[in-house]
Amino acid sequence: MDQPITYSDAGVNIDAANRATEKIKELARSTFNARTLSEIGSFGGMFDGSFPRMSRPVLVASADGVGTKLKIAFLTGTHNTIGRDLVNHCVNDILVQGARPLFFLDYIATGVLAPDVVAGIVEGITVGCRENGCVLLGGETAEMPGFYAEGEYDVAGFIVGVVDREKVIDGKRVVPGDTVLALPSSGLHTNGYSLARKLFFEVAGYEVNTHLSAVGATVGAALLAEHRSYLNAMDGLLDTGQIKGLAHITGGGLLENIPRILPAGTSVAIARGTWPVLPIFTLMQEIGSIQDAEMYRTFNMGVGLVIITSPQDAEAIQSHFGRRDEQCYEIGRVIEGNREVLIG
């Protein structure tokens, strides 16, 4: 063989990876704080682990992705919002146990590395980290030729937060008679996209640029609506002891996420019509003639976070959100039962 084979001949462009890494370093530094003890590019990210204001600090960790919402990013060429969705999803997952985020790690994998696309993804991640007071401590960008379709990638996030042990929110204090409150979602968030894509693109035959009059946006814009973080809305409530349980309404919808925080002997009864179901969910149900039970176990139906509290604390919590111009709906109550959700 006259010409020596290089890594580039196998489809991996080290120079492109280095250019992407330099941009990532610049973006990540914008999230650093005084507790950040390492630079992007170290083998491991270092973070100050002292918590002098906490008597018994508990670390809370979670990992997640954004599912096939990525397909909408590919179709629209919009790559700078997915990262924010990812961070917000992970923040909410540890928030429900009372934890505030400390640092975040990302994993991006693609067939052929496009530095501008990777930079767009990381830009969204850094925006999400800054908004949530979270450090982007490190991550991995993997170029794997032949593994992903052209122009496609996958992204995952890993978050670590902290809560004082005596302030952990775990649902153990929930009892029949408690009040169930809800904060609204901004759309599908990051769940139910396989069904949503089938409904809009296969059943209805829409394109990403098709305008949905009922929603007031194109299909692409409606499906890329951000996955909200509830951290700032909850600021000032987490340490009060008024919240008995929090549920992030992700995959499985209301029917499968609320039972995750219910103690034995309890269920939740939810009343229809007590919160506004977003138009996009009504439209999808009409397109596919989908039964109610399927909608409620697939989509969030306009509810992003569920709060369980005692009736005597419900008014104070609603007042808290009112002062922040945040909508909060009373949607049901805790009843005796076998850890299920009844919607009537």
N, C-alpha and C positions, 0 to 999 in steps of 0.2 A: 504494500500500500504506500503510494507516494506521499500522500498528504496525511499528517497526523490528525487523529480525531480529537475534538475538544468537547467540553461540556455543552457549548453553544450548539454544536452539531446534533446533540441529543435533545435540543429544544429548551435548554435552560440558559437564560441570558443573565449572567452575573452582573454585568455592567448596569442593566436595567434595574436589577434588584438593588444595587448600591444607590442608584439615583432615587429610587422609591424610599429607601431607608433614610437618606438624608432629609427628604421632605417630611417623613414620619417623625424624625427627631425634632424638627422645627415645630411641628404641630403639637407633639406630646409635651414639649417643654412649657407650652402655654397652660398646661394643667397642673404643673408641679407646684408644691407648697413646701413649707419648712420641714415637713416630715419626710420628704423625698430624699433618699440618701444615695441614689445611683442615677446614672444616665441611661437613656435608651441605647441599646447595643451591648450592655453588659450581659453576661450569661444568665444572671438572675437580677430581678428588680428588688431593691432594698427600701424598706419603709420603716420609720421609727415605730416600734411596737409598745411604747410606754403610754399608759392611759391614767395619769395621776388623778384625774377628776372622777374616775370610776372606782368603785369599791371592788367589783368582781366583773371585769370586762369579759364579754363573750364574743368571739368572732363568729360571724355569720357569712357563709359563702354560697354562691350559686353560679350556675353556668347555663347558658341558653343560646338560641339562635333566633332568626327571624322567619324561618320556614320558607315557604314558596312565595312570600312577598318579594323575595329576590327576583323572581320571574318578571314582576312588574318593573323592577329597576332595569332589568335587561331590555325589556320591550320599549321603555321610555328613554333609556340612556341617562337616567337620573341616578347617580351613585352617591350623592352627598347627604342623603336623608336616612339611608338604611342604618348607618352607624349610630345616629342619634336614637333611632328606634331600639337598637340593640342595647344601648346603655340604659335607656329608660325602662325597658322591660326588666333588665337585671336589677336595677335599683328598686323597682316595685316589688320584686320577688323577695328581697331581704327586708324591705320596709315593713312588710306585713308582720314581721316578727319584732318590729320596733327598732331595727338596725339602721344606722346611717352609714352611707358608703365611705370607704377609705380609699381603695384603689381598684383599678380595672385592668384586665389583660384582654387582648384580642387575638384572634386567629383568623387569617385570611388565606384562602387557598384558591389557586387558579391554574389553568392549563398553560397559558402564555401570559407572563406578567406585563401589564400595561401600567407604567408608573402613574399616569394621570388618573386612571380609574382607582388604583389603590390609594392615591392621595385623596381622592374624593371620598372614599369610604372612611378613611382615617380622619378627614376633616369633620365628618358627621360625628364620629366617635368623640373627638375632642370637644366639639360643641356640647354634646350630651354630658361629657365629664365636667366641663366647666359649669354648666347649668346646675349640676347636682353636687358640686363641691367635691369632686372625685378625681384622683390622680390617674392618668394613663401611665401605668408603671412599666409596661412592656408588652410584648406580644410576639407573634410569629407570622411571617409572610412566606407561604410555601408555593413554589412554582412546580407544577407536576404535569408535564406534557403528556397528552393523550388521556388524561384522567377526567378532565372537564371538557364540555363542548366549547367551541370557540366563542369567546366573548362572555363566558359564564364564570362564576366564582362562588365560593361559599364563605360565610363569615360566622364566627361564634364569639361569644363574650364570656368572661369569667370575672366575677366581682367578689370583693371581700369587704364586709362592713363590721361595725361593732355596736353592741348594746350592753348596758349594765345589766347584770343577771336579774336583779330585782325589778327591772323594767321591761323584761321580755314579754311580748304579747303572744300568747299561745292558745287562746280560746278556752283554757281550762276553767275560767270563771263564768262562762256562758251558761245561762239557766233559762228555762221556759219563762216567758214574759218579757224577755229582753227585746229591745227595738233594733230593727235592721235598717240601716241607712245606706245610701248609695251615692257615689260621685260619678258623673257622666264620663263616658269614653269619647274619643274624638273620631271614631270610625272602627274599622276592624282591628286596629292595633297591629298585632302580628300573628293572628290566628284565624283559621278558617279559609285561608287563601286557595287551597286546592279546590274547595267547593265553589268559592267565589269566581275563580278563573273559569271553571267549567260552566257556570251559569252565564257569565257575561260574554265569554269568547266562543263557547261551543253552542250553548242552548240559544242565547239571544243573537249570536253572530256579531257582536260589537267589536270595534277596534279600540285601542287605547285612547284614541283621540275623539271617540264618539261622545257627544255631550249628553249628559243625563239631566234632563230638565227637572226631574223630581229631586235630584240631589244638588243641582246647581254647580256641577263640575263635570269634567271629562271622566271617563272610566279610569284612566291612568291616575289623574289627580286624586280622585276619590279613594282609590285603593292604596295610594302612597301617603294618605293622611297620617300624621305622626302618631306613634304610640306614646301617649302621655306619660310623664312622670308625675307621681302624686306626692313626692317628697316635700316640695315647698308648700303645697296646700296643707299638708299635715303638720308643718312646723308649728310648734307650740302646743300640740295635742299629745304627742307620743309619750311625754313624761308625766302626764297628769294623772294617770291611772283610770281615766274615764273610758278608755277603749278596752273592751274585753277580747275582741277578735277582729282581724282584718283579713280579707280575701282578695287577692289579685285575680280578676276574671280573665283568664287566658284560655288555652285549649281546654275544651270541656264545658265552657260557658258557665252560666249560673248554676246549672244542675250538678256539675261535678267539682267545681272549685269551692263552693261554700261548705260542703260536707268535710273538706279537708281540715277545717278549724273547729268543727263541732265535737263536743264531748259526747260520750255514750248517753243515750236516753233523751237526746234532743234532735229536733229537726227545725227547718225554717219554712214558714208559709209566706209566700210572696204574692202580693196583689197586683194583677195586671192594671195598667193605666195609671200607676202611681209615679211613673217617670216617662219621659218622651223617648220612644223607640226611634232611633235615627232613620231617616228616609232610605238610606242605602240598604238597611236590613229588610224593610217593607218591600222594596223593589226586588231584591233577590228572592224573597219568599214568593212573590207574584210570578217572577220569571220561571221558577222551578216548581211551582205548586208544592212547596215544601211544608210538611206538617210542623205544627208549633213545637213539638217535642224535639224534633231534629234541629230547628233553629236555636232553641235554648240550650242545647248541649254542644253546639258547634260554634256559635257566635256570642259575643258579649252583649248584644242587643241594646247597646247604648249605656251599659254599666261597666265602668272600668275598675272600680274599687268598692267593696262592700265593707261597711263598718258595723260591728255589733256592740251595743252599749246598753246600759240600764236605762229604763224609761226616764228616770229622774235626771240623767246626764244628757239625754238626747237633745234637749233644747239648747243647752250650752254649746254642744258640738255644732249644731246647726247655726248658731249665732257666730261661732268662730269662722265658719265658711262664708257666712253672709258678710262679715267685715272684710273678707278678701274677694268679694264679688264672685265667689265660687258657688255654683249650684250644688245643692245637697237635697236628696229626696228621701222621705221615709217610705220604704217599699214593703215592709213586712214586719214579722215578729218571730221570735223563737217559740216553738211549741214542743210538747213532748213527742218523741218519735225515735226513729232508728237511723239518725244521721242522713236524712235526705231532704231534698228541696221540693216543696209542693207549690205549684203556681196555679192560681185560680182567680 
